[in-house]
Amino acid sequence: MKVKVGINGYGTIGKRVAWAVNRQEDMEIAGVTKTRPSYEASTAIREGCPLYAAHAEDVDNFEKAGTKVQGTLDDLLKKVDVIVDCTPGGTGAKNKELYDKAGVRSIYQGGEEHTLAGISFNALANYQEAWGASSARVVSCNTTGLVRTLFPLQQAFGIQKVFASLIRRGADPADKKGAALNAIEPSLKLPTHHGPDVRTVMHGLDIQTMAVVTPTTLMHLHCIVVDLKKEVSEKEVLDVWSRSPRLQLVSGKDGIKNTGQIMELAKDLHRVRGDMMEIAVWKDGVKTIGSTLYYYQAVHQESDVVPENVDCIRAMMKLERDNLASIERTDKAIGLR
């Protein structure tokens, strides 16, 4: 029997998680929710995802638009083993009581606080913490990106401390609200929340972060300095990353010098929606001086957490004990290397 998965919020992340879940052999989408009869609601139906209204008061709007719904979120919760909450940040906290009352396991996204579930998840770093859990939180796109490259370094060489500057995209491509068109805005509350968020997964890591928001929509860019516990060469670092899952090594020498070209690469790789779910690291932007490592990486904020949600389902539902086996199963099903 496949695990029945519900998606509350079929938006930027929700529709991608639904797509990924439906390509796994051990789970399937039982239904998704929307608050209004938008084009995404129609897309869900075309994709074969049973559509539900997020709230009872939304049903009339769907009926007036001629969009058929199977019921409400309350009805969906009766049909699922686990619900993946992909609602806007802060909304998941309001939904948890509903999920708990229905006796359904729940997964939240990085816009929620760590304390909501008590477990923050990354498949490579702490898969076992979510084993059989009733709820968990998949960390944000930026935190996922940082953990994907830092955890292998910690395992291979040990880490003394980390400093990262995050150049953040101002809005997703489809958004009409976000950063100013001609301004760069620093986060004035320092250090930023990203360091503590990494520590919810990599417990005890000494990491500090700063961030600025820029008028771009494609990706985030991280500038990272790591003090390792031993002297290493660039080749040793790249060898570690080349064996790590969900990383894409790119090179300026091959003509990939910016985030736009990384997204073009994703299209050339025939990725669905042009998504780059891996973290892109410039291999010719890696430099070591003694035990200090410098590097750049790019994060596709719309998609990098998608495979993490799949693995989180697998851990919570006890479908696969080994994290690397789960990662391999997930990635093969959705076409990652």
N, C-alpha and C positions, 0 to 999 in steps of 0.2 A: 504493500500500500504506500502510495506517495504521501508525503506530508502536505497538508492543505495550508496554503499561505494566503493571507489577505494583505492588501496594501491600502492603508488609509492615507489618501493623498496621492493621486495619480498626476504628479507634476514633474519637475525637472529630474528629481532623483527617483520618485516612485515609478514612473513609467520605465525607467532603465532597469530598476530592480525587478519589476514584473517581467520584462523581456528576458532578463538573465535567469530568473527562477524557472520560467517555462522552458528553458533549454537544459535544465538539469534532469537527470533520470530518476532522482529520488524525491522530488518535490514538484508542486504545480500551483498555479494561481487559482484560488477559489473565488476571488472577486476583488474589485478595487473600488475606491470611492472618489467622488468629486462633489464639490459644493454647488456647481452650476453646469448647465449643458454647453460646455465649451467645445472647441475642436478637439481638445485632449480627451473629453468624454467620448466623442465619436471615434477617436483613434483607439481607445480602449476596447470598444465594441468590435471594431474591425480586426483588432489583434486577438480577438477571442477571449477577452477578459470580461467576465460577468460584471456589470456595472451596478453600483449601489449609490444611493444618495447619502452624503455624509451626515445629514440631519433630517429629521422628519419634515421640518418646514421647507426643505429643499425640493421635496418630491413634486410639488405643484409646478415649479419652474421647469423641471424635466418634462413633465407631461404636456405643458403648454408648448414646449419646443418640439414635441414629438419624439423625444428621446426616451426609450424604454429603460427603466431601472428595475432591478430584481428585488428591491426593498431598500432598507436603510442600513447604516453601520451596525445597528443592534442585530439585524437579521444576519448580516455577514459574519458577525462574531460567533454565531451559533454553528457556523459551517467550517471554521478554521481551527488549526492547531496552534498557529502562531500569526500574529499581526505585526506587520512592519509599518511603523508610524513614520510617514514621510510628509507630515504636515509642517507648516512654517514653524520656525524656532519658537519655543515657549508654549506651543499648542499641545505638544506631546504630554507635558506635565499635567495638563487639564484632562487628558484622555486616559491616563493611567488607571484611575479609579474604575473607569468603565471597563477596561480590559481585565483588571483584576477581578472585578465582580463577575465577569463572564467566564472566568477561569481559563483565560487564554494567555499563552506566553506572548511577550511583547518586546519588540526591538525599536529603539529610538535612534535618531540621527544626532550629529554633532552640535546642532543648535540647542540641544537640551543640556542641562547641567549633569555632571557626573553623578551627583547624589540622587538623581531621579531613579536610576537603576542600581547604582552601586558597583556596576561593572562597566568599564569602558573597553572596547574590543578592537583588537587588530589581529588578523588571522596568523601572521607570522610571529608576533611577539607574545601574545597571551591567550591563545585559543582555548587552553584548558580552563581558564577562569570562567568561561561561559558554558562549560560542560553541564548540561542539564539545568541551567539557570532558568528562572521564571521570567527574568527581564534582563536586558543588556542594552548598552548604548554603543553604536558604531561611531567612532570619533570622526571629527570633521575632515574635510578634504585636506586642509593644511596639516593637521596633526597626522593624518594617514601618510601624507607625503614625507614628513619628517621621520616618522617611525620606520617607513619602508627602507630608508637608506641608513639610518642611525643604528637600528637593531643589528643588522649584519656586522657593522663596525664594532659594536659592543661585544658581540660574540667572538669575533676574530681577534681583536686587538685590545679591547677594554677602552673605556672612555673616561677621561678626567672631567671634562666639562665641554659644553657646547654653547656657541653664540650664533644666532640666526637672525638675519634681516629678511623680512617678508615683504615683497612688492606685490600687493594684492590687486586683482582685477576689480574694477569698480562695480560691475554688474554682469549678470549672465547675458549672452547675446540677444535673447528674446525679451529681456527686461526693458521697460521704458523709464524706470526710476533707478537711480544709483549715484555714482560719483559725478562730479562736475565734468563738463566736457573739456575744460582747459585748465585743470588744476591737479596738483598732487597734494593729498591730505595726510599728514602724519597722525598716527595714533598717539595722543598726548598722555594717555595713562600707561606709564611704564613701570616695569617691563610688561609686555602685552600678555594676554591670557594663554597664548599658544604654548609657552613653556610649561606652565602647570598642567595644561591638557595633555601634553606628551607624557608627563609624569604619572598620569592616571593609567597609562599602559606600561611605560618603562619606569617602574617604581624606583625612586631615589636618584634618577638621572639629574645631574647638575646642568640645567639648560636655561638660558635666558633669551628672550626674543624682543625684537622691535618690529614695527610694521608701518607701511604707508599704503594708501589707496590711490590707484592711478586710473586715468581715463582709458582703460582697455577692457575688453570683455572676454578675451580668449582663455587666458591661463593666469595662474599665480607664478611668480618667480621667487625662489629662495636663494639667498647668498649665505653660505654656511661655513663656520670655522669650528673645527673640532680638535681639541687637545686630547690625543690618544695616550695610552699608557705605555706605548713603545714606539720607537722610530720605525717608520714604514716607508716604502716607495710608492709612487703612483701606480706602478704595475700591480703591487700587492693589493692595493685598494680596489683597483678595477677588476682584478681576478675574483675578489670577494663578491663584488656587485654583479659580475657576469654570471655567478652561480645562484644569485638571489632571485626569487620570483617577483614579478610585477614591477620590474625596472626595465627601462628602455635606454640603452646607451646610445647617444647621438654625438655627432661631430660637426664642428664648424667647418672643418676641412672638407666635409662632404656637402657643404652648402646649407647646413641647418644651423643658423646663427641666431634665430629668434623664435619666439613662441608661435608666431604665425606659420613659420615653416614646419614646426612640430605638428601643428594641427593639419597642415597640408600632407605631412607624412601619414598621419592617421587615415586621411581620405585615400591616399595611394595604397595603403594596406587594406583598403576596402572594409574598414571598421564601420559597424552599424552606427548611424548618426554622425560619423566622423569622430567618434570618441577615442581618446587616448587614455585608457584605464591604467596603464603603467605610469610610473613616475619617470620622466625623462631627465637624464643626467648627461651633461656635456663631458665626454671623456677627455677632450682636450682642454677642458676648464678645470681639471683636477690638478692640484699642486700640493706637494708635501714639503715641509721644511722641518727636518728633524721629526718630532712627534706631532707636529701641527699640520692638520689637513684643511685645505680650502677647496670648496667646490660650489657649483651652481646646479640647481635642479628646477624643473618646471612641473606644475601640477594642474591637470585638467579638472577644474572644480566641479564640473557637471557629472563626472563619471568615475573618478578613482575609487570612491567608496562603494561602488556597485558590487564588485566581487566580494568585498568584505561582508556585506549584508548576507550574501549567499552562504558564506562560510559560517557566519554567526548563527544562521538558521540551523546549519548542520551540527554545530556544537551544542546548541540549546536542545535540539531534538535528539541528540546522541546518535546521529547517523554515521559519523566517521570519527573514530578516536584520534587518529593522527592528523595533525594540522597540515603537514606537507601533502599528505594524500588528499585531503579536502581541497587544498589550493589547486592541486593538479587537476582534480575532477572538475572544479569550477571553471578553471581557465581553459581547459580543453573544450568544454561545452560551449563557451562563449567566444572561442577563437583567439585567445591570447597565446603567446609563445610558451 
